[in-house]
Amino acid sequence: MVDNSVDLVGEWTEVKLQIIREYAQAYAKIMAQQAYIKHYAYIDGFAGSGTHVSKTSGAMIYGSPAIALETKPPFTCYHFIDLDGTKADCLRSLAEGRRDVSVYEEDCNRALIEKIFPDYGYETFRRALCLLDPYDLNPNWEVIRMAASLRTIEIFLNFMISDANRNIFWLNSQDVSESQIRRMSAFWGDDSWRSIAYEKTQGLFEEMEEKTSNETVAHAYQKRLVEIAGFKYVPDPIAMKNSKGSTLYYLFFASHNKTGAKIAGHIFDTYRTRGITYGG
């Protein structure tokens, strides 16, 4: 019998989870040493069930919630969000008996904007590390902008470029459905992505529209996190690729903290320069 609460994940996910593990440990250690910070939370916007099955080994591996719960020193509290009721039940079981864990069985965008982020205003002296790791183009831009405006939240964000390429960035953009266009604009924040994802070139008889590269889109989103959202530091993202060399998503980090950005950038560079070919 298949357990639908547990995701089968490729090596790229295992690498991503190791990146999260390394940064979470560094983050918690630094926060614990700050006398004026009494509260530092871990927030997981698309938490899943807490465990996965590795495609490579077939073994059960920790997901991001379980990694966060075992981080030492511990976070002050944990917010786990998942819209899937079965996965939310798994998260409740994972956190059974713990009073420092809150599980939200609802849409990430609403939970973050209405219930969690408002408690992290700059004047509260609270801080949070937030993982936004969806399977599609999510969350909405309002979540990113609010996180940046608070100046207390650092984020890891998974930009699912494969979703955009499959459903939106078509060679003939006129064939893309309005619902898909709205979805992209909700993620990007407006429709300026059109001028990034496509460029006009002069053909023999008329002007032609051509799709730009994944790298062009990722670089534009990196700039947007700084110039529009307002994060102070956004290191170059790391591209997660499958065994065919196709980029599935870009993992971004954004923060107002120079030290945090330096640590995250170093971790990214470590994995980027290993020449890993992600399987699966």
Secondary structure, DSSP 8 states (H G I E B T S, - for coil): ---TTSEEE-HHHHHHHHHHHHHHHHHHHHHHT-TT--EEEEEETT-TTSEEEETTT--EEE-HHHHHHH-SS--SEEEEE-S-HHHHHHHHHHTTT-SSEEEE-S-HHHIIIIIIGGGG-GGGTEEEEEEE--SSS-S-HHHHHHHHHHSSEEEEEEE-HHHHHHHT--SSGGGS-HHHHHHHHHHHSSSTHHHHHEEEEE-SSSEEEEE--HHHHHHHHHHHIIIII--SB----EEEE-TTS-EEEEEEEEBS-HHHHHHHHHHHHHHHTTT-----
